[in-house]
Amino acid sequence: MTRDIIITRQLAAFAGLNPYQRQSGSSVNGQSRLSKIGSKYLRKALYMPAIVATRWNPVIAKFAANLLQRGKCKMSALGAAMRKLLHIVFGVLKTQQPFREKNV
């Protein structure tokens, strides 16, 4: 793995936007959730932009619609949109280039 992928995963974990699977042996398979072990302020700051992006940003909207079509609940799709926004912000800040759809 490249260093940037590792850093973006660590950033998502710091924000508490990584998935947490509840599993115990072979009999208990709970629903996946956001881990929420991280900065509640960062999650709070990304919540409203993710709602707006799922409606107006074509990349995020398509991504969220695909998740909903596959049977994920709305809050799960919103959490994934928050994580994707965080990855996009990291990429823009790292490269000092404006966001372009074709690179996602």
C-alpha positions in Angstrom: 0.0 0.0 0.0 1.1 3.5 -0.7 1.7 5.9 2.1 -1.2 8.2 1.1 -3.7 5.3 1.3 -2.5 4.5 4.8 -2.7 8.2 5.8 -6.3 8.5 4.5 -7.3 5.4 6.3 -5.8 6.8 9.5 -7.5 10.1 9.0 -10.9 8.3 8.6 -10.2 6.4 11.8 -9.2 9.6 13.6 -12.6 11.0 12.5 -14.4 7.9 13.6 -15.7 7.2 10.1 -14.3 3.7 9.7 -16.8 0.7 9.8 -17.1 -1.4 12.9 -18.4 -5.0 12.5 -20.0 -6.6 15.5 -19.0 -10.2 15.3 -18.6 -13.0 17.8 -17.6 -16.4 16.5 -19.9 -17.8 13.9 -23.3 -17.2 15.5 -23.4 -13.5 16.3 -23.3 -11.2 13.2 -24.5 -7.8 14.1 -25.0 -4.8 11.9 -22.0 -2.8 10.8 -21.8 0.7 12.2 -19.4 3.6 12.3 -16.8 3.1 15.0 -17.2 6.6 16.5 -13.9 6.2 18.2 -12.5 9.5 17.2 -13.2 13.1 16.9 -16.8 13.9 17.4 -16.1 17.5 16.3 -14.8 16.3 12.9 -17.8 14.0 12.4 -20.1 16.9 13.3 -18.3 19.2 10.9 -18.7 16.7 8.0 -22.4 15.8 8.6 -24.1 18.7 6.9 -21.6 18.9 4.0 -22.2 15.2 3.4 -26.0 15.8 3.2 -25.5 18.7 0.8 -23.0 16.7 -1.3 -25.3 13.7 -1.6 -27.7 16.0 -3.3 -25.5 18.4 -5.4 -22.1 16.8 -5.9 -22.5 14.4 -8.8 -19.7 12.1 -7.6 -21.0 11.7 -4.0 -24.6 11.6 -5.2 -23.9 8.7 -7.5 -21.9 6.9 -4.8 -24.7 7.3 -2.2 -27.4 6.3 -4.7 -25.4 3.2 -5.6 -25.1 2.3 -1.9 -28.9 2.8 -1.4 -29.6 0.7 -4.4 -27.6 -2.1 -2.9 -29.7 -2.1 0.2 -27.8 0.0 2.6 -29.7 2.3 5.0 -29.7 6.0 4.5 -27.5 6.7 7.5 -25.0 4.1 6.4 -24.8 5.8 3.0 -24.4 9.2 4.6 -21.5 7.9 6.8 -19.8 6.5 3.6 -20.4 9.9 2.0 -18.8 11.6 4.9 -15.8 9.3 4.6 -15.5 10.0 0.9 -15.7 13.7 1.4 -12.9 13.4 3.9 -10.8 11.5 1.4 -11.5 14.2 -1.3 -10.5 17.0 1.1 -7.3 15.2 2.0 -6.5 14.8 -1.7 -7.2 18.4 -2.5 -5.1 19.7 0.4 -2.2 17.3 -0.4 -1.9 18.0 -4.1 -2.9 21.7 -3.9 -5.0 21.1 -7.0 -8.7 21.7 -7.4 -11.1 18.8 -7.3 -11.8 17.1 -10.6 -14.4 14.4 -11.0 -12.4 12.1 -13.3 -9.7 11.5 -10.7 -12.1 9.9 -8.2 
